[in-house]
Amino acid sequence: MLMGGQTKNMSTESKREAKRRWRIKNADKQRALTKAWAEKNKDRINARVRERYALNPEKYRQKTRQKRDKDRAAYNKSERERRNNAKARAMRSAYESKRRAAKALSAIECAGVNEYFQKTKSSKSVNCYYCGGAVSGSVSHIDHMVPLARGGAHRVENLCVACPSCNLRKGKKTHIEFLNCGQMLLI
Ligand SMILES: [Zn+2]
């Protein structure tokens, strides 16, 4: 009895398994069959749907509402992501072009500052911007007229040659403050 029962179970099981495998292997055929069946039984299916709806309309209305809310939320989410992506892309691209421009500018400025420095240091004699005194280029100081610490730029337009004495007394003053304070007359 046990053996028989088991055999029966196994054969039902293996039949089900075979059907399942057939469905996977013939997915297109299976879809066509289902479609054909639905087409043939259209009226019966519709009548059943209407019957179920009539029995519990609120349940189906709620289902419709739930689906609508779910679809709406999914749409909003994807729209939000799309907008965020676009915004992030625009911000990244603006940042990149600013960075590239700054890098190009700083390369030009560095080259200018280096050239100014080399030229001054290799000159036999240069005149101090503040006192006018002549010093050899090798001992001269390159001064930031508006000190870097006061927001001055590391650019040629903000550079001048100074004798060590003037430059040390100038300290953190701007060139205007130094020229106006009388300190440069103390030489
Ligand atoms: Zn000087």
Residues whose N, C-alpha, C, O or C-beta is under 5 A from the ligand:
A	BS01	ZN	C128 Y130 C131 G132 C163 C166
